[in-house]
Structure formats: C-alpha cells, structure tokens
C-alpha cells in the first residue's frame, strides 16, 4: 500500500518515481544501478533493516510505511525539499481540499536512461461553469485506498475548476462528514467505494458509483463521467417537486428524506437503531404468524413445519431484535467502533431480561463510550489500525457489559417486568386509554418521532408476548392515508386532480400500513388534515384495545389479516379500522372548503 501511495501521489505532484518493494519473499521491481544513479533522492519507507551501501553518496530520506500511506505528499516534498509549492491535502480523513499543482516532473528515483527535461504538462482547462461535487470514498480496510481516492478526486476537481467535498469512510469512522446543506447544494454525488455505502442521504440527488481504483487512476475521467451518467438511486429522474401529485410514493420518499436529514442528537441515533431493527422484527413476526396457520399450538409439535417457523421467528429473529437495536444505536453514535460493544450490550440485555428497554440503554452507553474512547486514545500512526478492531471494541464492550450486569441491567429488567404485568392485567378503561394514546401518537406526525416512539414501544413488547399494543398501533397507523383516500373519492370538489390521483396511491399505502402515505397531504394543508387524522387514529386504537384484538406480526397491514390466528377477533379488528377511516374522511371533508372548477380541474364537480 505504501508503494502504491507513493507512485500515485508522485504522479499527481509531477514527480518521476521508481519504487522497489521489499516483502517476505524478497525484493520486487528491484532498482537497477542506473535507477539509483539518476535519482535525486532515495526514500526509505521501511521498518526493516536496509542495505545503504547501494545508495552511497545519495540524499536519503527515512520514513515509515504508515507515514508513506497517510502523509504521502508531505513525505515526497520533505524528501525533495520542495518548499516553494503550496501545501496539498494529505492522505488523512480531516484535511482541506488540495490546491492544483502544475510543475515539471522532479526525479525521486529515475532510470539509467540519459536524463532529459520533460516539458511542463499542459494546464488542465478550467470548467466554464464551476459545479459543486460531494463524494464518498471507502475501501474494505478503510486505510490506504480510501484516502488516496479522496486525494485524487480533490486534485482532479480543483484542476477542473469545480468545488468538491469528500467524506472518507474508514475503519475508525467517517472523516469530513458531509452536511445536509452540502449535499443539498451539490450538482452530483460520486461514490468511489469498494464497500457498500448507504445512499439514503442522497435519495433525490444524482449519484454516480465507481471504485476507489478508478478514482485513483483517473479522477478527472470519473468526474466527467459522473456529470454525464449520474442518476438518482433506484433509477429515478429529476428530484420530485413539492406538492401532492400522481407520484405520491416519490413525494413520500422526498419528505421522509427531508425529515431524516433534520434528525439530530439522540433521536437520530434511536431512529437509526429502529430502522435496522424493523426488517428483523418484521421477518420474525411474519414467520411466527405463518406458524399459527397450522393452529395456535401447532408449533409445540417437534419437527413440524410450524415448529420450524416458530424457531425462525421467535428463537432466531426475535433474539436478534434487541442486539440489532442496541448495536446500530451505538453505530450511529460512534460509527464502526461502536457496533461490537452495542451488539454485545444488547445480547446481555436479552440474557438478563432487560428486553428492549435494556437494548436502548446499552446502545447509548456503548455508542458514547466508544465515541469518547476514539477521541481520547492517542496512538502512534503505525498503531492507529489497532484502535477500531482491538482496543476500542475490547474496552467499550467490557465497560458496557459490566454496567449492564452490575448497574443498570437489573433495574431496567424490573421496570420491563412491571410494565408487562400491568399491560397483561389492564382493565377495559385502562386499555381504552392506552389505545387512545398510542393511536393518536401514530397520526400526530405520521412517521415522525412521535409515530416511531409508539411503534417502537409496541414492537418492543412483542418479545414479552404482549400483543395488544401492536394491534392498536398498526390499525391506527393505517387510518390516516385510508381516510384521506376515502375523502378524495367522496368529495372531489375539495381536492385538485393531482390530489385525487394521489388518493388512489394513498389507499395502497394505507392498507400496507405505511402511515407516511398521508404526509404530502398533511404538509400541504396541516390544519385540515392532521387533527382529523389524530381523531380517527385515536378512535381506532381505542376500539382495537376495547375489542381485545392481538397482533403477532409487527407489520403487513391488511395482508396479515388473512393469516389464520395472526390476529385475534379479525372481524372486530377490521371494523375498528373501517370506523377510524370513515371518521377521518368525514372530518377532513367538513374542514376543507369546496374549490372552483378552475382550481380543481375536470372531474371535480361531484360533491
């Protein structure tokens, strides 16, 4: 890696270099006497003993492989004594973008051929219209190629007259993290990575993906190709424009991405954990629900398909729920160094009976402990690679484990046990009140922090075999988009043509338990949409609890109603959803005023 870093950076700086590699199997690309004789300076980037006799009479600059990888430009310039050139960015995560360099090639180690003075390379043409670029570089180890690719993109963009900001995703976490404002202002996003990079921040930007190797070898070509070929993730075209139109799904995604970019602090970390947990819980819950197709007690029969499905859902997926929640909360706080202690803390929360509450606690503890350890522990450059894979995971895991076992685990387990007992023994009045509360929360912000808090509460109780809140939450989450869809059909004179088209899509999102289907309507007319949604959802949640409906699957909407025994009192449960939907629609119609044919378009004359 040191050899590759020296070769690539020397080329970018305008130097001519020859590199000999010393490995366990002996030297590779061994330097000839002519190479050494023509060289102006010899750089020894090695931790091994070397034969200096070959370099007698030559200027020798000593460094380490680590320095050659992370501070390659500085090593080259120090070796050659180039003080007159402006500084360039180093191969490290938190540095400024480099200045363009246009200089004749200097000889670091040159072959025996008679020296000739190479003409200065032609200056790169400056772009007529400077553009803004944001980029992410990442390689599997997160050490060399990550920063070298960032360096190459920085130099190429600067030479072409563009502005660029590069985020590096390395083994010790992210460097130069892109801000929402920088992403929003960018004309294109370049992902130069050999690992999977999450694109949720760039949902409505044009993205071009390539490898770190291509960025290293041709930064300018990558940038040129990015402007020509970049597209929205998933193959979308231009970003969706605000409003409620035919492309309701795209508008929902745009508003969700906007909300996501505004999340900060503990809520952001919690939502990260929840977002990674939901697929695990949904898969496990549906597997459990499928096991009930064979009978409510069919899973007790050893070797049966029902038993296998129960093992997949209850013993595997649900066992992972708390560790995944804890692990990715910690990951959000401290990046990769927080993942291992978070997962271990979550597993301990399971083992001591602290459940999802213990997972929340262990996730935040693990994240902040790993975060501060990363900042406090200072090591020599050649030992930095030990921090993310050995030192931080070990220290943070031991600290979180001891805190969970001896300090916070037992009290949290007692709280969860008390909560479960109270929910199991609720009176009808208490159940109705809890249903009103959870149902109303689902419609307050329709996918925002309050909605997710209610959903997380219900999902967390599934592992404790408490199913009433989950039924209330899912039913209440379905009614806002269903109510708006019904309103657009019953009162066309209160909605534009685009809103009526969006109502059809909202009905599909509603039956699928995607509350966010109502967000575009609420964003456009919050005072006439949100209050009816809260009333309808609260009523649905209360009725579900009053009817004693239980739901064993954490998602699926109307589609899980057809799975035998997945929902108790299916008829009453469906009735609760219908009542909430009708109430929401009626209130929206009453609050909205009729429009005119000019403003609403054709087909709006029907009241």
Helices and strands as residue ranges (DSSP letters): H 2-13, E 15-16, E 21-23, E 26-28, H 33-38, E 42-45, G 52-55, E 60-63, H 65-70, H 72-80, E 106-107, E 132-138, H 144-160, E 163-170, E 173-175, H 180-185, E 188-193, G 200-202, E 207-210, H 212-217, H 219-229, H 248-262, H 265-291, G 292-294, G 298-300, H 305-310, I 311-317, H 318-334, H 336-351, H 355-376, G 381-383, H 385-386, I 387-391, H 392-403, I 404-408, H 409-424, H 428-444, H 449-462, H 468-490, G 492-494, H 497-511, G 515-518, H 519-524, H 526-546, G 557-562, H 570-591, H 597-600
